[in-house]
């Protein structure tokens, strides 16, 4: 999932450099959502891993 967030971030950078504002904004939004979803899933798996050890 982090891979896809990075892919959409790169697409947003390239689209922004060429002047495609709408595509850049959409790709940036998708990348941001995927990144935060990755962080939430990582934190949940970390907490569950710590709880199961005890």
N, C-alpha and C positions, 0 to 999 in steps of 0.2 A: 504494500500500500504506500509505503514511503517512496518507492520507486515511481509510482504513478504521480504522486504529488510533485516530485522533481521533474518529471516529464512535462506536466502541465505548466510548471513554473518556467521551464525553458521555452515552451511554446509561447507563453505570455511575453517573455522577454523578446523573442524573435518577432512576434507580431507587433509589439510596441515599437521596436526599432524600425519596422517597415511602415508604421503609421496606421495599422489596423487596430484602432482603439477598441472597437466592440469585441473583437476576438481576444484581444489582450486582456480586457476586463473579465470576460467570461472564463478564460483559462486561469487567470489569477484567482478568481473566486473558487473555482474547482480545486485548484492546488491548495488553497488555504483550508477548505473544508476537509480535504483528504489528510492534510498534515495534522489538523487538530483531532480528527478521528483516529489517526495513528497514535497520537499521544495518549488519548483516552484509553484505547485498547492496550497500549503498552503499560500504562499505570495500573489498569485492572489486572493484567496478567502478572505484574510484579507483586501486587497486593495479594492476589490469590496464591501465588507461589510461596509467599512468606507465611500466610495463614496455614497452608497445608503442611509446611515443615514442622510446625509446632504440634 
